[in-house]
Amino acid sequence: MTEPAAMESKPTVQTFGRRRLAPGGYGLDLAVMKSVPVKLNGHETTLAEAYCKIRDAQLRGVPSGPCLGPQKFETVESGIFVLDCDWSLLSTICSLFAMELEKINPFQVTWYYYDKDHSDMANEIQIFFAVHEGKIVRESHNFDCDEPMILQAYSEENPIWHNQQYFDEALAHYRYQQFYTETLTGKLMVLRPDEPLLYYYERSKTRDGLRELQTVLLAKVYRLLWVALPLLAALAYPPLRELMIITAILLFLNLMWVCWATRNVGDA
C-alpha cells in the first residue's frame, strides 16, 4: 500500500501581532509582499505582483468605503482589476494606492510606530505615522494585528561609518518630536488623560508642578490655622495663656520649617 504524497506546506507569513512593536522607522518589505497570496481577476498571484500590475496600468482612483469584499480598481491602460484578499490587507492596499495618486511613492515612505489599540470585538491594531521627504503625510494609519507584516524595521547591524547609527537614532528622535509637536494626533497623544507611552518625548510636568504647589499651599494654611487656635484659646481662657502662647510658638516654628522645606516647589 503506497502512502499518499505529503502536502506541501505553505510558508508562514509573519503578522503584525498583538505585542507592542519597537519604536523607530519601518519601510515596505518587498520580500514579504512577494510571499503574500492574493487573487487578481480570479487568478492566484502575490501581493507584490498584483500591486505592481495595478500601479503600472495607471490607476484612476481608489475604491471608497469599507473593504468588505473584492475591490475593483479602474486603470487607464488595462481596464478594471478585481483584487481579492483579506479585508484588512485590502484596506492597507487602498491606502498605499491613495499615496500613489498623491504622487507619493510608498516605497520611499518611512513608517514610525507609536501606539496600539483594541476593540470590544477582540480586534487589535498597530498604529503608525508616515513620513515622506521630510513631511508627515499620514498622522495615523492602522495595521490589523492579523495582517501580514509588510513593514520591516530599518536596521544596519554593521554600518560602514561609525557615527551612522547615532545619526539614525537622532533622526528617529527628531521625527517623533515632529509628530508630537506639529500634528493634531501627536498633540492629543501627549494630552490624553491615560498618559500613553510616548517615544523619545518627555511629557510636560506643568500639571504635576501645579498640583504639588496646591498641596503645599493647603499644608501651610492648615498649619497656620493650628497656630491661630492656641492664641484664640489664650484670649478666651487667661489662666492657660502662657501654655497656649508656648504651644502657638512651637506650631509657628513648625510652620516656618514647612515653608523652608517646600521653598522650591513649583519652580520650573
The 8 nearest C-alpha neighbors of each residue, nearest first, counted from 0:
[[1, 2, 3, 4, 5, 6, 7, 8],
 [0, 2, 3, 4, 5, 6, 7, 8],
 [1, 3, 4, 0, 5, 6, 7, 8],
 [4, 2, 5, 1, 6, 0, 7, 8],
 [3, 5, 6, 2, 1, 7, 8, 0],
 [6, 4, 3, 7, 2, 8, 1, 9],
 [7, 5, 8, 4, 3, 9, 2, 10],
 [6, 8, 5, 9, 4, 10, 3, 11],
 [9, 7, 6, 10, 11, 5, 12, 4],
 [8, 10, 11, 7, 12, 6, 34, 36],
 [11, 9, 12, 8, 34, 7, 35, 13],
 [10, 12, 9, 13, 8, 34, 14, 35],
 [11, 13, 147, 10, 14, 35, 34, 31],
 [12, 14, 147, 148, 11, 15, 16, 146],
 [15, 13, 147, 148, 16, 146, 145, 12],
 [14, 16, 144, 148, 146, 145, 147, 13],
 [17, 15, 144, 14, 18, 145, 146, 13],
 [16, 18, 144, 19, 123, 15, 124, 125],
 [19, 17, 16, 20, 15, 115, 144, 125],
 [20, 18, 17, 21, 115, 114, 125, 16],
 [19, 21, 18, 22, 112, 125, 15, 114],
 [20, 22, 23, 19, 112, 152, 113, 24],
 [23, 21, 112, 20, 113, 111, 198, 24],
 [24, 22, 111, 171, 112, 21, 25, 152],
 [23, 25, 111, 110, 109, 153, 152, 171],
 [24, 26, 152, 110, 151, 153, 109, 150],
 [25, 27, 150, 109, 151, 110, 28, 152],
 [28, 26, 150, 149, 106, 29, 151, 25],
 [27, 29, 150, 149, 30, 151, 31, 26],
 [30, 28, 32, 31, 27, 33, 47, 149],
 [29, 31, 33, 32, 28, 34, 47, 149],
 [32, 30, 34, 33, 29, 28, 149, 35],
 [31, 33, 29, 47, 46, 35, 34, 30],
 [34, 32, 47, 30, 31, 45, 35, 46],
 [33, 35, 31, 32, 45, 36, 30, 12],
 [34, 36, 32, 45, 46, 33, 31, 37],
 [37, 35, 45, 44, 46, 34, 43, 38],
 [38, 36, 84, 45, 44, 46, 43, 83],
 [39, 37, 43, 83, 42, 41, 44, 82],
 [38, 40, 82, 41, 42, 81, 49, 83],
 [41, 39, 81, 42, 80, 38, 82, 83],
 [40, 42, 39, 38, 43, 81, 83, 82],
 [43, 41, 38, 39, 40, 44, 37, 82],
 [42, 44, 38, 37, 39, 41, 36, 45],
 [45, 43, 37, 38, 36, 42, 39, 48],
 [46, 44, 36, 48, 37, 47, 35, 33],
 [45, 47, 49, 32, 35, 48, 37, 50],
 [46, 48, 32, 33, 50, 45, 49, 51],
 [49, 47, 51, 45, 50, 46, 52, 44],
 [50, 48, 46, 52, 51, 47, 45, 53],
 [49, 51, 47, 53, 48, 52, 46, 54],
 [50, 52, 54, 48, 49, 53, 55, 47],
 [53, 51, 49, 55, 54, 50, 48, 56],
 [52, 54, 56, 50, 51, 55, 49, 58],
 [55, 53, 51, 56, 52, 57, 58, 50],
 [54, 56, 52, 57, 53, 51, 58, 50],
 [55, 57, 76, 53, 54, 74, 77, 58],
 [58, 56, 74, 55, 75, 54, 59, 76],
 [57, 59, 74, 60, 54, 73, 56, 53],
 [60, 58, 74, 73, 57, 75, 61, 72],
 [61, 59, 58, 73, 62, 72, 100, 97],
 [60, 62, 93, 63, 97, 72, 96, 59],
 [63, 61, 60, 64, 70, 71, 72, 93],
 [64, 62, 61, 65, 66, 93, 60, 70],
 [63, 65, 66, 62, 67, 90, 61, 93],
 [66, 64, 67, 63, 90, 86, 62, 68],
 [65, 67, 86, 68, 90, 89, 64, 70],
 [68, 66, 86, 65, 69, 70, 85, 89],
 [67, 69, 66, 70, 86, 83, 84, 85],
 [70, 68, 83, 82, 81, 71, 84, 67],
 [69, 71, 82, 81, 68, 72, 83, 62],
 [72, 70, 81, 80, 79, 73, 82, 69],
 [73, 71, 80, 79, 81, 74, 70, 61],
 [72, 74, 79, 59, 78, 58, 80, 71],
 [75, 73, 58, 78, 59, 57, 56, 76],
 [74, 76, 57, 77, 56, 78, 58, 59],
 [75, 77, 56, 74, 78, 57, 58, 55],
 [78, 76, 74, 56, 75, 79, 80, 73],
 [77, 79, 74, 73, 76, 75, 80, 72],
 [80, 78, 73, 72, 74, 71, 77, 81],
 [81, 79, 72, 71, 40, 82, 73, 39],
 [80, 82, 71, 40, 70, 39, 72, 69],
 [83, 81, 39, 70, 69, 38, 80, 40],
 [82, 84, 69, 38, 37, 39, 70, 81],
 [85, 83, 37, 86, 89, 38, 82, 88],
 [84, 86, 88, 87, 89, 83, 68, 146],
 [87, 85, 89, 66, 88, 67, 90, 84],
 [88, 86, 90, 89, 85, 143, 146, 91],
 [87, 89, 91, 90, 85, 86, 146, 92],
 [90, 88, 86, 92, 87, 91, 93, 85],
 [89, 91, 87, 93, 88, 92, 66, 86],
 [90, 92, 94, 88, 89, 93, 95, 87],
 [93, 91, 89, 95, 94, 90, 96, 88],
 [92, 94, 96, 90, 91, 95, 97, 61],
 [93, 95, 97, 91, 92, 96, 90, 98],
 [94, 96, 92, 98, 97, 93, 105, 91],
 [95, 97, 99, 93, 98, 94, 92, 100],
 [98, 96, 94, 100, 95, 99, 93, 61],
 [99, 97, 101, 103, 95, 96, 100, 102],
 [98, 100, 96, 102, 103, 101, 97, 104],
 [99, 101, 97, 98, 102, 96, 103, 60],
 [100, 102, 98, 99, 103, 97, 104, 96],
 [103, 101, 99, 100, 104, 98, 97, 105],
 [104, 102, 98, 99, 101, 105, 100, 131],
 [103, 105, 106, 107, 99, 102, 98, 108],
 [106, 104, 108, 107, 103, 95, 98, 99],
 [105, 107, 104, 108, 27, 26, 109, 28],
 [106, 108, 105, 104, 109, 131, 26, 103],
 [109, 107, 131, 105, 106, 130, 110, 129],
 [110, 108, 130, 26, 25, 129, 24, 111],
 [109, 111, 129, 25, 24, 128, 127, 26],
 [112, 110, 24, 127, 128, 23, 25, 129],
 [111, 113, 127, 22, 126, 114, 23, 110],
 [112, 114, 127, 126, 111, 22, 198, 197],
 [115, 113, 126, 125, 112, 116, 127, 19],
 [116, 114, 125, 126, 124, 19, 117, 123],
 [115, 117, 124, 123, 125, 114, 118, 126],
 [118, 116, 123, 122, 124, 121, 119, 115],
 [117, 119, 120, 122, 121, 123, 116, 124],
 [118, 120, 121, 117, 122, 123, 116, 124],
 [119, 121, 118, 122, 117, 123, 116, 124],
 [122, 120, 119, 118, 117, 123, 124, 116],
 [123, 121, 118, 117, 120, 124, 119, 144],
 [124, 122, 117, 144, 116, 143, 121, 118],
 [123, 125, 143, 144, 116, 142, 115, 141],
 [124, 126, 115, 142, 141, 114, 143, 144],
 [125, 127, 141, 114, 115, 140, 112, 113],
 [128, 126, 112, 111, 140, 139, 113, 110],
 [127, 129, 138, 139, 111, 137, 110, 140],
 [130, 128, 110, 137, 135, 109, 136, 111],
 [129, 131, 135, 109, 134, 136, 108, 133],
 [132, 130, 108, 134, 133, 136, 135, 109],
 [133, 131, 134, 130, 108, 107, 135, 109],
 [132, 134, 131, 130, 135, 174, 136, 109],
 [135, 133, 130, 131, 132, 136, 129, 137],
 [134, 136, 130, 129, 137, 131, 138, 133],
 [135, 137, 130, 129, 134, 131, 138, 128],
 [138, 136, 129, 128, 139, 135, 140, 130],
 [139, 137, 128, 184, 135, 129, 136, 182],
 [138, 140, 128, 137, 127, 126, 141, 184],
 [141, 139, 127, 126, 128, 142, 137, 138],
 [142, 140, 126, 125, 124, 143, 127, 139],
 [141, 143, 125, 124, 144, 126, 146, 140],
 [144, 142, 124, 146, 145, 87, 123, 125],
 [143, 145, 16, 15, 124, 123, 146, 17],
 [146, 144, 14, 143, 16, 15, 147, 87],
 [145, 147, 143, 14, 144, 88, 15, 148],
 [148, 146, 14, 149, 13, 12, 15, 145],
 [149, 147, 14, 15, 150, 13, 146, 31],
 [148, 150, 28, 27, 147, 31, 32, 151],
 [151, 149, 27, 28, 26, 148, 25, 152],
 [150, 152, 25, 26, 28, 27, 153, 149],
 [153, 151, 25, 24, 154, 26, 150, 23],
 [154, 152, 25, 24, 151, 26, 155, 23],
 [155, 153, 152, 156, 164, 24, 151, 167],
 [154, 156, 157, 158, 153, 164, 163, 159],
 [157, 155, 154, 158, 164, 159, 153, 163],
 [156, 158, 155, 159, 160, 161, 154, 164],
 [159, 157, 160, 155, 156, 161, 163, 164],
 [160, 158, 157, 161, 163, 162, 155, 156],
 [161, 159, 158, 163, 162, 164, 157, 165],
 [160, 162, 163, 159, 158, 164, 165, 157],
 [163, 161, 165, 164, 160, 166, 158, 167],
 [162, 164, 166, 165, 160, 161, 167, 158],
 [165, 163, 167, 166, 162, 168, 161, 158],
 [164, 166, 168, 167, 162, 163, 169, 161],
 [165, 167, 169, 163, 168, 164, 170, 162],
 [168, 166, 164, 170, 165, 169, 163, 171],
 [167, 169, 165, 171, 170, 166, 164, 172],
 [168, 170, 166, 172, 171, 167, 165, 173],
 [169, 171, 173, 167, 172, 168, 166, 174],
 [172, 170, 168, 174, 173, 169, 23, 175],
 [173, 171, 169, 170, 175, 199, 174, 176],
 [172, 174, 170, 176, 171, 175, 177, 169],
 [175, 173, 177, 171, 176, 172, 178, 170],
 [174, 176, 178, 177, 172, 173, 179, 171],
 [177, 175, 173, 179, 174, 178, 180, 172],
 [178, 176, 174, 175, 180, 181, 179, 173],
 [177, 179, 175, 185, 176, 182, 181, 180],
 [180, 178, 185, 186, 176, 177, 181, 175],
 [179, 181, 177, 178, 186, 176, 182, 185],
 [182, 180, 177, 178, 179, 183, 185, 186],
 [183, 181, 185, 184, 178, 180, 186, 179],
 [182, 184, 186, 185, 187, 181, 138, 179],
 [185, 183, 187, 182, 186, 188, 138, 139],
 [184, 186, 179, 188, 182, 178, 187, 183],
 [187, 185, 183, 179, 189, 188, 184, 180],
 [186, 188, 190, 184, 189, 185, 191, 183],
 [189, 187, 185, 191, 186, 190, 184, 195],
 [188, 190, 186, 187, 191, 202, 185, 179],
 [191, 189, 187, 188, 192, 186, 194, 193],
 [190, 192, 188, 194, 193, 189, 187, 195],
 [193, 191, 194, 190, 195, 189, 188, 187],
 [192, 194, 191, 195, 190, 188, 196, 189],
 [193, 195, 192, 191, 196, 189, 190, 188],
 [196, 194, 193, 197, 188, 191, 189, 114],
 [195, 197, 194, 198, 114, 113, 188, 189],
 [198, 196, 200, 195, 199, 113, 201, 189],
 [197, 199, 200, 196, 175, 22, 113, 172],
 [198, 200, 172, 175, 197, 201, 176, 171],
 [201, 199, 198, 197, 176, 202, 175, 179],
 [202, 200, 203, 199, 197, 198, 204, 189],
 [201, 203, 200, 204, 189, 197, 190, 194],
 [204, 202, 205, 201, 206, 189, 207, 200],
 [203, 205, 207, 206, 208, 202, 201, 209],
 [206, 204, 208, 207, 203, 209, 267, 210],
 [205, 207, 209, 208, 204, 210, 203, 211],
 [206, 208, 210, 204, 209, 205, 211, 203],
 [209, 207, 211, 205, 265, 210, 206, 212],
 [210, 208, 212, 206, 211, 207, 213, 205],
 [209, 211, 207, 213, 208, 212, 206, 214],
 [212, 210, 214, 208, 213, 209, 215, 207],
 [211, 213, 209, 215, 210, 265, 214, 264],
 [212, 214, 216, 210, 211, 215, 209, 217],
 [213, 215, 211, 217, 212, 216, 210, 218],
 [214, 216, 218, 212, 217, 213, 211, 219],
 [217, 215, 213, 219, 218, 214, 212, 220],
 [216, 218, 220, 214, 215, 219, 221, 213],
 [219, 217, 215, 221, 216, 220, 222, 214],
 [218, 220, 216, 222, 221, 217, 223, 215],
 [219, 221, 223, 217, 222, 218, 216, 224],
 [222, 220, 218, 224, 219, 223, 217, 225],
 [223, 221, 225, 219, 224, 220, 254, 218],
 [224, 222, 220, 226, 225, 221, 219, 227],
 [225, 223, 227, 221, 226, 222, 220, 228],
 [224, 226, 222, 228, 223, 227, 221, 250],
 [227, 225, 247, 223, 224, 250, 228, 251],
 [226, 228, 224, 230, 225, 229, 231, 223],
 [227, 229, 231, 225, 230, 226, 232, 224],
 [230, 228, 232, 243, 231, 247, 227, 233],
 [231, 229, 233, 227, 232, 228, 243, 244],
 [230, 232, 234, 228, 233, 229, 235, 227],
 [233, 231, 229, 235, 230, 234, 236, 228],
 [234, 232, 240, 230, 236, 231, 235, 243],
 [233, 235, 231, 232, 236, 237, 230, 240],
 [234, 236, 232, 233, 231, 237, 240, 230],
 [237, 235, 233, 238, 234, 239, 232, 240],
 [236, 238, 240, 239, 233, 234, 235, 232],
 [239, 237, 240, 236, 241, 233, 242, 235],
 [240, 238, 237, 242, 236, 241, 233, 243],
 [239, 241, 233, 237, 243, 242, 238, 244],
 [242, 240, 244, 243, 239, 245, 233, 238],
 [241, 243, 245, 239, 244, 240, 246, 233],
 [242, 244, 229, 246, 240, 245, 241, 233],
 [245, 243, 247, 241, 246, 242, 240, 248],
 [246, 244, 248, 242, 247, 243, 241, 249],
 [247, 245, 243, 249, 244, 248, 250, 242],
 [246, 248, 226, 244, 250, 245, 249, 229],
 [249, 247, 251, 245, 246, 250, 244, 252],
 [250, 248, 252, 246, 251, 247, 245, 253],
 [249, 251, 253, 247, 252, 248, 226, 246],
 [252, 250, 254, 248, 253, 249, 226, 247],
 [253, 251, 255, 249, 254, 250, 248, 256],
 [252, 254, 250, 256, 251, 255, 249, 257],
 [255, 253, 251, 257, 252, 256, 222, 258],
 [254, 256, 252, 258, 253, 257, 259, 251],
 [255, 257, 253, 259, 254, 258, 260, 252],
 [258, 256, 260, 254, 259, 255, 261, 253],
 [259, 257, 255, 256, 261, 260, 262, 254],
 [258, 260, 256, 262, 257, 261, 255, 263],
 [261, 259, 257, 258, 262, 256, 263, 255],
 [262, 260, 258, 264, 259, 263, 257, 215],
 [261, 263, 259, 260, 264, 258, 257, 265],
 [264, 262, 261, 266, 265, 260, 259, 267],
 [265, 263, 261, 266, 262, 212, 211, 208],
 [264, 266, 208, 212, 263, 267, 209, 211],
 [267, 265, 264, 263, 208, 262, 212, 209],
 [266, 265, 208, 205, 264, 204, 263, 209]]
